[in-house]
Amino acid sequence: MPSVPSPQSVLDRVRRDVERNALRSRNGIRLAAGLDRPGVGRTPKDVVWQRGRSQLWHYRNDDVRHSPPLLIVFSMISRSYVLDLTPGNSFIEHLLTAGFDVYLLDWGEPDERDAQNRLEDYADDYIPAAVARVLEIAGTDQLNLVGYCFGGDLALLYAAHHPEAPVRSLTVLATPVDFRHLGPLADVFTVGGLDVDSVVDDQGNVPPQVVVQAFRSLTPTAQVTRYVTLWERLWDDEYVAAYQAMTGWSDDHVPFPGAAARQTVQMLLRDNGMLTDRLTLGGDRIHLRDVTLPFLTVRANRDHIVPSDATAPLIDLVGSPDKHELCLDAGHMGLVVGRTAARTTIPTIIDFLRRRSDPVGAAVSGDGGSEVDR
């Protein structure tokens, strides 16, 4: 027969439920009022280069133990603070603690002045300029390169078009190469035949609302599911803070430059150029097989933004003899924030980078000077 709970256990459960309901009410009011939003992107950094809306950030670190420096190329359609979400839950913080000299190339918020920017402007101009600035500050002749999401695609285009680039290794996270598998996001421009010009705004760019709605269409029930989960955990202050930070980022996108969007739709979506070897930059045919750097691709099998089928072919497309793949049971954000990132992704990336780095005998200065290139 089932055991009968004791009066004390029943009383404890009732007391717990009452306390949690009180906390749910308090946290629900704070959420609705927009109060107590967690600070994001708080790791100290300096702007050391700028061109247009794009900036190169140098994170301060008085305990650099590895050389060469590390440059992260972020995606063009979302905010880079996901890599530095909150103190204690920050990819950048982990890299700094591990002793790396870390830089990040952030594309800012494009406006009408960026509407004519093409992929060449980023892969053949902005990235090489940022690389040169990092090497100048660090006093080295090489760096390790990391690309996140579409930033990984830009890093691949850069590495393929510039095989002589001063890059020691390349790591990409959640980077699509088979764009047919981006779900409705790809279908509306391929099967549906939607034209980019029909969604650009009066500044000539694809507005962030279009990107947000496209991603939401990938998981139409996600909004309902996340609110149900939130209600169940609304009493937990730590969970609520993490929820605010992560959902805030997932809804926080930036415009996509119109010319780059047209090129992306034609070359990467309709031609599926990375998989079919039909890539062109600045009039030159380029090939992913020309990427021969030590290489690591990190992907997630529960990623609804960049599905696993979109990232899976990459390991076979690059020509690197020293190449590795890490596939995790995680979602898109779970690669860089949360428990999976802290336990698996970040330690694996750190180990890969350490093996391709040299020890340094002295700390690297954190301010790095400043240069603005307008």
C-alpha distance (Angstrom), angle and dihedral (degrees) to the residues before:
residue distance angle dihedral
M1 . . .
P2 3.80 . .
S3 3.77 114.4 .
V4 3.78 118.1 -106.3
P5 3.82 113.1 -124.1
S6 3.75 114.9 -118.3
P7 3.81 120.2 -111.9
Q8 3.80 89.1 -113.0
S9 3.82 93.6 54.3
V10 3.80 90.3 48.8
L11 3.79 90.0 49.9
D12 3.82 91.4 48.6
R13 3.80 91.4 50.8
V14 3.80 92.3 49.2
R15 3.80 90.9 48.2
R16 3.84 90.5 49.4
D17 3.82 92.1 49.4
V18 3.81 91.8 48.9
E19 3.81 91.3 49.8
R20 3.80 92.4 47.5
N21 3.80 92.7 48.9
A22 3.80 89.4 51.9
L23 3.80 89.8 50.9
R24 3.82 90.5 46.6
S25 3.79 89.7 54.9
R26 3.79 92.7 47.9
N27 3.80 95.0 46.3
G28 3.81 92.1 42.4
I29 3.80 90.7 56.3
R30 3.80 91.0 47.9
L31 3.81 91.7 49.6
A32 3.81 93.0 48.1
A33 3.80 91.2 48.3
G34 3.81 92.9 46.1
L35 3.80 92.2 -120.5
D36 3.80 129.1 150.8
R37 3.78 95.1 19.1
P38 3.81 108.8 177.8
G39 3.78 117.5 -112.2
V40 3.81 112.6 -111.5
G41 3.80 132.5 -163.0
R42 3.79 92.2 22.3
T43 3.81 102.0 145.8
P44 3.84 106.5 117.6
K45 3.80 113.6 -102.9
D46 3.79 142.9 157.4
V47 3.80 130.9 -135.5
V48 3.81 103.9 -123.4
W49 3.81 100.8 169.3
Q50 3.79 136.5 16.7
R51 3.77 136.7 -175.6
G52 3.77 118.1 176.1
R53 3.81 107.8 -44.5
S54 3.83 92.8 -22.6
Q55 3.79 120.5 100.2
L56 3.79 136.4 -172.6
W57 3.80 112.4 -140.5
H58 3.80 124.5 -158.3
Y59 3.80 113.3 -159.8
R60 3.77 114.8 -142.1
N61 3.79 115.7 -113.9
D62 3.78 126.2 164.6
D63 3.80 92.8 -174.9
V64 3.81 106.3 58.5
R65 3.80 108.7 162.9
H66 3.81 102.6 163.4
S67 3.79 133.4 64.0
P68 3.00 142.0 -129.0
P69 3.82 104.5 47.0
L70 3.79 123.2 -109.3
L71 3.82 122.4 -120.3
I72 3.82 119.2 -165.2
V73 3.81 118.1 -158.5
F74 3.79 109.0 -156.9
S75 3.81 130.2 -152.8
M76 3.80 120.8 -88.3
I77 3.80 99.3 -133.2
S78 3.81 105.3 51.7
R79 3.79 141.1 42.0
S80 3.77 118.4 -84.1
Y81 3.81 95.3 -139.6
V82 3.81 89.2 91.5
L83 3.81 84.8 82.1
D84 3.80 89.2 54.6
L85 3.78 98.8 31.3
T86 3.80 105.1 152.5
P87 3.81 135.4 -23.7
G88 3.80 107.9 -76.3
N89 3.81 91.5 18.0
S90 3.79 100.4 65.8
F91 3.80 130.2 119.5
I92 3.80 88.9 -159.1
E93 3.80 91.3 51.7
H94 3.82 91.3 53.3
L95 3.81 91.4 51.2
L96 3.79 92.5 49.8
T97 3.80 92.3 47.8
A98 3.81 88.6 51.6
G99 3.81 88.5 58.7
F100 3.82 103.5 -102.8
D101 3.79 126.6 144.6
V102 3.82 99.2 -129.4
Y103 3.81 131.4 -159.6
L104 3.80 128.3 174.1
L105 3.80 128.8 -159.4
D106 3.81 107.5 -145.5
W107 3.80 118.9 -171.9
G108 3.79 95.4 -151.7
E109 3.80 121.2 -152.8
P110 3.82 111.1 -42.9
D111 3.80 118.9 -138.3
E112 3.80 135.9 175.5
R113 3.82 90.6 -59.1
D114 3.82 89.4 63.6
A115 3.81 98.1 44.4
Q116 3.82 93.1 101.3
N117 3.80 95.3 47.4
R118 3.79 112.5 123.5
L119 3.78 130.0 -163.6
E120 3.82 87.4 -96.2
D121 3.79 89.8 62.6
Y122 3.79 89.7 59.9
A123 3.83 102.7 34.3
D124 3.82 97.5 37.4
D125 3.80 102.5 30.8
Y126 3.81 117.6 17.9
I127 3.81 97.6 39.3
P128 3.85 94.9 46.0
A129 3.81 89.7 47.6
A130 3.81 91.6 49.9
V131 3.81 90.6 46.8
A132 3.80 90.4 52.4
R133 3.81 91.4 49.9
V134 3.83 92.4 50.0
L135 3.81 91.2 51.1
E136 3.80 90.6 47.8
I137 3.82 93.3 52.1
A138 3.81 95.2 41.8
G139 3.79 95.0 42.8
T140 3.81 91.9 -132.2
D141 3.79 134.0 121.8
Q142 3.83 96.8 -138.3
L143 3.80 141.3 35.9
N144 3.80 138.8 -169.6
L145 3.80 114.0 -114.0
V146 3.82 127.7 -146.8
G147 3.82 125.0 -175.5
Y148 3.80 124.9 -165.5
C149 3.85 121.6 -153.4
F150 3.84 108.5 -48.1
G151 3.79 86.7 0.8
G152 3.80 84.6 67.1
D153 3.81 89.0 57.3
L154 3.79 90.4 51.5
A155 3.81 89.8 48.9
L156 3.81 90.2 50.4
L157 3.82 91.5 50.0
Y158 3.80 89.9 48.9
A159 3.81 93.7 48.3
A160 3.82 92.8 45.6
H161 3.81 93.8 48.3
H162 3.81 94.1 42.4
P163 3.81 107.8 39.9
E164 3.80 88.5 162.9
A165 3.83 91.9 58.5
P166 3.83 116.2 131.5
V167 3.81 93.3 -110.1
R168 3.79 122.3 132.9
S169 3.83 98.1 -170.0
L170 3.80 140.8 -4.3
T171 3.81 126.3 -141.2
V172 3.81 122.6 -179.0
L173 3.79 129.2 -172.8
A174 3.82 126.8 -157.8
T175 3.81 90.7 -12.1
P176 3.84 117.3 164.3
V177 3.80 122.0 -142.7
D178 3.83 101.9 159.3
F179 3.77 98.0 59.9
R180 3.82 93.2 -178.5
H181 3.79 87.2 79.9
L182 3.79 97.4 59.7
G183 3.82 88.2 100.5
P184 3.83 120.2 -143.1
L185 3.80 89.1 -6.5
A186 3.83 88.5 67.7
D187 3.80 97.5 32.3
V188 3.80 95.5 61.1
F189 3.81 90.4 58.8
T190 3.81 98.0 37.9
V191 3.80 113.2 28.3
G192 3.81 92.1 20.5
G193 3.80 93.1 45.2
L194 3.81 94.3 -140.6
D195 3.80 112.1 172.9
V196 3.80 119.4 -134.6
D197 3.80 91.2 -134.4
S198 3.80 89.5 63.3
V199 3.82 91.2 64.3
V200 3.82 103.3 37.0
D201 3.80 117.6 110.4
D202 3.79 129.5 -130.4
Q203 3.82 89.4 -82.4
G204 3.80 91.1 59.2
N205 3.81 96.0 -109.5
V206 3.80 135.2 109.2
P207 3.82 103.1 -102.8
P208 3.81 119.7 -126.1
Q209 3.83 92.0 -116.3
V210 3.81 89.4 66.8
V211 3.80 91.1 53.0
V212 3.82 93.1 46.6
Q213 3.82 92.9 50.1
A214 3.80 91.3 46.5
F215 3.80 91.4 54.5
R216 3.81 92.2 45.4
S217 3.79 89.5 54.5
L218 3.80 88.5 61.7
T219 3.82 90.7 66.9
P220 3.82 107.2 20.5
T221 3.82 94.1 177.8
A222 3.80 95.7 47.1
Q223 3.80 94.1 94.0
V224 3.80 92.0 56.4
T225 3.80 93.4 42.8
R226 3.78 94.3 51.0
Y227 3.82 91.9 51.5
V228 3.81 91.1 50.7
T229 3.79 90.2 50.7
L230 3.79 90.6 45.8
W231 3.82 91.4 54.3
E232 3.78 91.0 51.7
R233 3.82 91.4 51.7
L234 3.80 99.7 31.1
W235 3.80 90.3 112.2
D236 3.83 91.4 61.6
D237 3.82 110.0 88.2
E238 3.81 93.5 -164.4
Y239 3.81 92.3 50.7
V240 3.81 92.0 47.3
A241 3.82 91.6 51.5
A242 3.82 91.2 49.9
Y243 3.83 90.0 46.0
Q244 3.80 91.7 53.0
A245 3.80 92.7 48.8
M246 3.80 96.5 46.1
T247 3.80 99.2 40.6
G248 3.79 89.1 43.4
W249 3.80 89.5 57.3
S250 3.81 94.7 44.0
D251 3.82 89.5 57.3
D252 3.81 94.8 41.3
H253 3.80 110.7 89.5
V254 3.79 135.0 152.5
P255 3.82 132.5 -137.2
F256 3.80 117.7 -82.1
P257 3.84 112.4 -132.8
G258 3.79 108.1 -106.9
A259 3.82 98.8 -130.6
A260 3.82 92.2 47.2
A261 3.82 89.4 47.7
R262 3.82 92.1 53.2
Q263 3.80 90.5 48.5
T264 3.80 91.9 47.0
V265 3.79 92.8 50.9
Q266 3.80 93.8 48.2
M267 3.81 102.7 37.3
L268 3.80 102.7 29.4
L269 3.81 102.8 28.3
R270 3.81 109.1 29.0
D271 3.81 96.9 28.6
N272 3.83 91.1 31.7
G273 3.79 82.7 -144.7
M274 3.78 100.1 -178.4
L275 3.79 92.8 55.9
T276 3.81 96.5 36.7
D277 3.83 95.1 42.8
R278 3.81 93.1 -118.5
L279 3.79 100.7 131.9
T280 3.80 123.3 141.8
L281 3.79 129.0 179.1
G282 3.78 123.5 177.5
G283 3.80 90.5 -13.2
D284 3.82 92.6 -53.4
R285 3.79 124.4 116.9
I286 3.79 108.7 -129.6
H287 3.79 131.0 -170.8
L288 3.79 132.5 -154.5
R289 3.81 88.4 -140.6
D290 3.81 86.2 71.3
V291 3.81 88.6 67.7
T292 3.80 99.0 97.4
L293 3.81 100.6 157.3
P294 3.79 121.6 119.8
F295 3.78 98.5 -80.2
L296 3.82 140.2 -160.4
T297 3.81 125.9 -177.9
V298 3.80 118.9 -167.9
R299 3.79 119.2 -166.3
A300 3.79 139.7 166.3
N301 3.80 126.9 -131.1
R302 3.84 93.2 -151.3
D303 3.79 95.8 47.5
H304 3.82 109.0 133.0
I305 3.82 93.5 -180.0
V306 3.81 96.9 51.4
P307 3.82 104.0 16.1
S308 3.78 120.1 -145.1
D309 3.82 91.8 -111.3
A310 3.80 89.0 60.1
T311 3.81 93.7 54.5
A312 3.83 101.0 34.3
P313 3.86 99.1 84.9
L314 3.80 95.0 54.5
I315 3.80 97.1 86.9
D316 3.83 89.8 60.2
L317 3.81 95.8 43.7
V318 3.79 99.7 60.1
G319 3.79 118.4 77.7
S320 3.80 96.9 -139.7
P321 3.81 113.7 134.0
D322 3.81 87.5 -158.0
K323 3.81 102.5 55.1
H324 3.77 134.1 142.6
E325 3.80 138.9 -175.8
L326 3.79 130.6 -152.4
C327 3.82 116.8 -168.9
L328 3.80 114.9 -174.3
D329 3.77 135.4 -167.9
A330 3.80 91.7 -118.3
G331 3.77 144.6 102.3
H332 3.78 128.7 -109.3
M333 3.79 96.3 -83.2
G334 3.79 92.0 36.5
L335 3.79 89.5 74.7
V336 3.81 92.1 68.5
V337 3.83 107.3 17.5
G338 3.76 134.6 42.1
R339 3.79 134.5 24.9
T340 3.83 98.7 -44.4
A341 3.79 90.3 52.9
A342 3.80 93.5 47.6
R343 3.82 94.2 45.3
T344 3.79 102.3 38.9
T345 3.80 121.3 -1.6
I346 3.77 100.6 50.1
P347 3.84 96.7 41.6
T348 3.83 89.5 49.6
I349 3.80 92.6 50.3
I350 3.80 91.5 45.3
D351 3.81 90.9 50.9
F352 3.83 91.3 48.6
L353 3.81 91.2 50.4
R354 3.79 94.4 44.4
R355 3.79 90.0 55.5
R356 3.78 88.8 54.9
S357 3.79 95.6 45.1
D358 3.79 137.1 76.2
P359 3.79 127.2 -131.7
V360 3.78 116.7 -105.9
G361 3.74 124.7 -145.9
A362 3.79 98.6 -146.5
A363 3.78 138.5 32.7
V364 3.79 119.7 -95.6
S365 3.79 116.4 -124.4
G366 3.78 113.9 -102.2
D367 3.81 101.6 -145.3
G368 3.82 99.2 60.1
G369 3.78 94.4 -172.0
S370 3.78 122.2 -102.6
E371 3.76 136.9 -91.0
V372 3.79 125.9 177.3
D373 3.81 117.6 -163.6
R374 3.79 109.1 -174.1
